[in-house]
């Protein structure tokens, strides 16, 4: 049977085989330190879970409006206003089955076949495949470690063509944890406005930010930028609700209405009880977020210092999220990748087999010199995992 071309063009994830190996080792009783997990290791706060229970007990288990219940839209609007100073109307909000779903819907309604969309690398792994499924062309622009892996106006301007329609910005970044400053965004905004670009601002980690840094996105800079920016967020990372599958997007009404129409023909509404729980998350006490971010900041400092203590390893210090993206290329000439295997894949496989540490190859994010480590795990596991990595790398030098 011949499968559709649209799915045949999507490359398989190189991490799947590695994950399968890690899971097989765990099943055998092997102690594997997992730095690959992209979700908080905290439990969903009790008041949020209780809101879901109350929704169940009250019979709130039927279909809801496709784009989200009014109560949740109002809670989202309130958070945008209080946190970012952005004003939206309910018709400019779409609630979806997770942030990824919201992005997928937007890509489908914003981009035509052949439209070019700029994706700075390192990038979140799903951006290019989702753009390809929309028959758009992901234009990957490598960024530099010395710039904190952040796109500069010059790098953006050099890759623009008459077919360029969009730009994706993710801050704080997955995989690097880096955050765009206001001056950096203002410089990019000049290019965006001059070339009439649509912007997808993936802000899913915007509440997980360190060192008192200011969070800014392009929509916050000027009304003319807000009119061309779609802001993506959700409850998954901020409130440790990854499994609840509630994401949302805000932007110009016509495109949001089109995305909701698309959603009506695919998933229909997000889960009713998860929507009620999300209202409690957004409107309830926010002290949990501060505690979680404080713990992540401690872990960030710890893993950063441990990595810098390994000879040859370099990395920018993450400013948000819960990832660090160290450069291990100093060890690559001591590895022998299998045919078709990237160097970061070879290193990740070596670390799993030799150190019993699971990490994500940087090639998955468009930067082969690095691997991604998630510090959404305990302080003890971070110490154990980094000691194992260092010991394994020392063996490579012998």
BELSUL-V415804 format. One record per run of one state. SS is the DSSP state (H for helix, E for strand, C for the rest). FROM is the first residue (numbers start at 0). TO is the last residue. Records with the same first field share a line. If there is no record, write none. Layout:
SS = FROM-TO + FROM-TO
This chain:
C = 0-3 + 8-13 + 27-31 + 34-44 + 57-68 + 84-88 + 96-97 + 110-114 + 121-124 + 133-135 + 142-143 + 147-151 + 158-162 + 170-180 + 194-196 + 202-207 + 209-216 + 220-221 + 226-227 + 234-240 + 244-245 + 250-251 + 264-270 + 283-285 + 308-312 + 314-318 + 320-321 + 324-325 + 327-327 + 334-341 + 355-355 + 358-358 + 365-368 + 374-377 + 396-397
H = 4-7 + 14-26 + 45-56 + 69-83 + 89-91 + 98-109 + 125-132 + 144-146 + 152-157 + 181-193 + 217-219 + 222-225 + 241-243 + 252-263 + 271-282 + 286-307 + 328-333 + 342-354 + 361-364 + 378-395
E = 32-33 + 92-95 + 115-120 + 136-141 + 163-169 + 197-201 + 208-208 + 228-233 + 246-249 + 313-313 + 319-319 + 322-323 + 326-326 + 356-357 + 359-360 + 369-373
